[in-house]
Amino acid sequence: TQYTMALRQNLHALLEGVIAPRRFVREFFELVEAGNMRNDIRKKLVLSLLLSANIRPSIKFLLLENLRRIPKPVRLAIISEIFKAKPSRDIDIMKEELKWILGQENQAASVH
C-alpha cells in the first residue's frame, strides 16, 4: 500500500540522515494509524525497529515514548518481547525506560 511504501521511504531517509528522528517517529505513527495496519504488522514493525542494531538508541526512546499510540494488547505484546529479548546494553536501557513508562501509566491510572 501507499502507507507501507511511505514507511519504507522514511526508514531509508532516517538511515541516510535525511530525516530527523523526531519527524521519523511522528510520521511512523501517523502512517501506521492512517494505514489502519493490522495489529500483528504494527507489532512486527515496532519490534523490528526497537531490536535493530541499525537504529540509534535515541530513536528507540522516541518510539517507546509513543507506545501509548498503539492498542493496549499490541503494546503489551511489544513490551513482553522486549523483556524477553537477549540482553544487551540497548535492551537493558529500554527495559529500564519501559519500567518507568509502565510506572507512570499505573500512577496515572490510579489517579483516575
Secondary structure, DSSP 8 states (H G I E B T S, - for coil): -HHHHHHHHHHHHHHTT-S-HHHHHHHHHHHHHHTT--HHHHHHHHHHHHH-TTS-HHHHHHHHHTGGGS-HHHHHHHHHHHHHS---HHHHHHHHHHHHHHHHHHHHHHH-
